[in-house]
Amino acid sequence: MGLTILLVGAVFASLALGVLLAYGICLAIFRAFDVHVQSTTRRELTAGVSVNANR
């Protein structure tokens, strides 16, 4: 019985670590996209191109 509890705890700990790792990867990707969007917007504004959201 004690070994089963230990194994279940190890599985849940591993699952939690995997979820946190995936969350960190997603945050990093979203930050990279945000940096890209900001630099593209800045480039368009400095070039005099108007950004129209209704297109």
C-alpha positions, 0 to 999 in steps of 0.5 A: 500500500505504501509503495502505491501511494509513493508511485501515485505521488511520483506520477502526480509530481511528474505531471505537475512538473510537465504542466509547469514546463509547458506553461513556461514554454507557452509564455516564452512563445507568447512573449516572442510573438509580442516582441515581434508584433511591437517591432512590426507596429513600430516599423510601420508607424515610422515608415508612415504606414497607417494600421487600419483595424477595419480591413 
